[in-house]
């Protein structure tokens, strides 16, 4: 199924609450996503002050009008020549699946396939790719109805640490950090903020840190919200509070791989 046939454009409600949060100069709001930078740029064009990390942090920009920064970690993508033929085999054998090509990654989608068969194929594909790419500088992971191959050193956890480190170095260390996500790939992000011993970033001891997953499930996040409706309600509450009273710097991360 062509990926562009699936409309996941963020609603006007989402755009509105993000802009309201960004209006407070003490807030720094980022969308951290596995999606490509062109798609995210188009989706969030109305959000002038919103930061975006695309392709799990391979591309990053701090606002709409600042240039994209590209990770220096990955330069050689010859491994795609090995991964794509393997994915093609599973695409041909799985009705409703397709391959997505990103600048830094390659993804096999199966959300339109038979749920049981698609899940079984995804597990087999994961094992197959890990075998043929064992000596390549890549990581193979499963997400929500996907199997994705990314360069090593590129993850949502790494990009969140990088963003927080930049804030600390410029004297703008946040006293409140909130990360929300609904995908397996968001676990890297949660781990980076809830396990200080594993992080290269040292936030002030007074910083309050919250990791929140969407849907009740095993997670590194201590908190959860039932669905994206509840997420928007909470963000609206934060936006209202943000505009009502002065307070120190806040850092927000929102990452919805399949829900906006």
N, C-alpha and C positions, 0 to 999 in steps of 0.2 A: 504493500500500500504506500503510495507516495507520501512522504512526511508532510508536505505542504497541504495535504488534504485534511490535516488535523489542526483545528483552530484552538490554540492555547494562548491567544492574545490576552494580556491582563485586562480586567474590566476597568471601567471608568472609576469605580469605587476604589480599586487598588491604587490606581494612578493618583487619585485625590488624597488618600491617606498618606502615601509616600511623600507627596509634595508638601503636605502639612507638616510632616515630621522634619523634612528638609528645611522648612522655613526657619526653624530655630537654629541660629548660627552655632549653638553649642552642640548640636547633634551632628553625627556623621553616620549616614545611612548608606549601606551597601547591599546590592543584590549579588549573591555569589551563586553562580549557575554553571552547569555543564554545557549549556547551549552556546552557540556561536555568537561572536561579537556583532555581526551584522544584524542578526535576528533580534538580539537584545537591544541594540541601538535603536532599531525601528520601534520595538514595543514600548520602550521607555523614553522615547524622544520628548514627550511633554515634561519630563522630570529633569530640569536644568541642573540641579545640585546633587542628583543621585549618583553615587559611585557604583561601578559595575565591574565584577570580575567574571570574565567569560571563559568557557572551556576549562572549568575547574581552576581558574587562575592563570592559565597560560597567557591571557590578555587581561590587563587591568587599566581602568581609568578612574580618576577621582571625581569627575563631573562630566556633564555632557560636552562641554567645550574644551576639555583638556585632551591631549593626545593619548592614544592607547600605548601602554607600555607592554613589551613582550618579554616573557621569561627567557633568560639566557641559558637555561638548563638543557633545553632540547633543540638540537639543530639538525640531527640526522634522522630522517624518517623512512629509511630504506626498509624498515621492518613492516611497513604497510604492504609492501609487495608480497610478503609472506602471509600476513593476516587476512588480506582481502579475499584471496581465493578460498581460504578455509570458510570464511563467513558466507561466501557465495554458495558453497555447497549446502550449507544449512538453510540459506534463503530459498534455494530451489526445492528443498525438501519440506519446507514449512510454509504453508499457505498463510498469507497475511503478514509475513515478516519482510523486512527490507533493511538495507545497509545505508547508514548516514556517514558521509565523509566530512570531517571537520579539518581545520588547518593543522591541529596538533593530535588528532585522535581519529579513530574509526569505531563506529557503533553499530551493533546489530539490534534491531528493534523487533519485539514480538507481541506487542500489546493488542494487535488485531488478530493474532493467531488463536487457535483453540487453547484455552488457559492451561489445561493439563499437559497437552503435547508441547506447547510453547515453552513451558517451564522445564520440561524434561529435555528438550532440545537445547535450551539455554545452559543447563548444567553440563551437557555433553560438549557443547561448544566451548564453554569455559575451560574444561579439562583439555580439550584438543588444542586450544590456543596457548594455554600455559605450557603444553608440551613442545609445540613447534617454535614458540618464542622464548624458550627457557634461557637462551644465551643472548637475548636482546635487552636493551635498556628500557624495558616497558613494564607496566603493571596491567594485568587483566582483572577486571572486576565486574560483578553483576550489580545492577541497580533495579529500579522499578521497570520490569519488562524490557530490560536491555542487558547486553553484554558489551563492555567497552574496553578498548585498549588505549592506554594513555602512556606518555613518556614517564619514566621514573622521576620523582621529585616534583611532579605536578599534582596537586590535590587541593581540596578546599581547606584542609587543615593548614597546609603550607601557606596559602595565600592569606588566610586570616592572621596567622602569625606575622606575616610580612606587613600587612596593613597596620596591625597593632604596634609593631616595632617602629614603623614610620611615625606613628602618632607619638609614641613615647620619646623618640629621638628629637622631635620638634617641640617638645615640652607641652604636648597636648594629650597626655595620658588620660584615658577615660576612667571615670569613677563608676561607670555602669556599663556593662557589656551584655547584650542580649543576642543570642543566636537562635534562629528558628529554622527548622528544615524538616522535610518529610521523606527524604531519600536515603538509601544506604550510604551514598557518598557523603552525606552530611555528618556521618559518624566521625569522620576525620576532623571535621570542623569542631564538633562537640568535644572530642578528645583534646584538641589543642587548647581549649579554654578551661576545661574542668580538671585537667591534670597538669598543674603548673610545673611539676618536676620534669615533665616531658617536653615542656615548651622552652624556646629560646628567649621568649619575651617575659620580662619581669614587670608586672603591673604593680601599682601601689598597693600596699597591704589593705588599704581601705576600699579598694575597688570591689564592687558587687558584680558577680558574674552569673549569668543564667543561661543554661542550655535547654532548649525546648523542642521536642519532637512533635510531629502531628500524627495523631492516632496513638492509641495505647499499645505499645509493643516494646520488646527488649531494645534498650538504647543506652548509649553513654550519657544521654540527657537525663537530668533529674526530673524535669517537668514535661508535661505533655498537654496539648490541646486536642479536642476531639476531631476537629476538621478545620478547613480553611475559613469557614464562616466565623469560627471562634477566634482564629488568628486575626482576621480583619477587625473584629470587635475589640480585641486587646490593643491592636495598633492604633485604633481610633481613640481608645482611652488614653494611651500614651501621648498621642498627638494633642488631645485636649489638655492634659496635664502640662505638656511641654509649653504650650502657648499661654498658660494661665499664670505660671510663676517662674522666676529665674532660678536656675540651678546649674551645677557643674556639667562638664562635658559628658555626653552619652554616646556610646557606640552601639549601633544596631546592625545586625546581619539578618537578612531574610533570604531563604533559599528554598524555593518550591519547584522541584523538578517536573512535576506533572499537574500542578494544581492552580496556577494563576489563570 
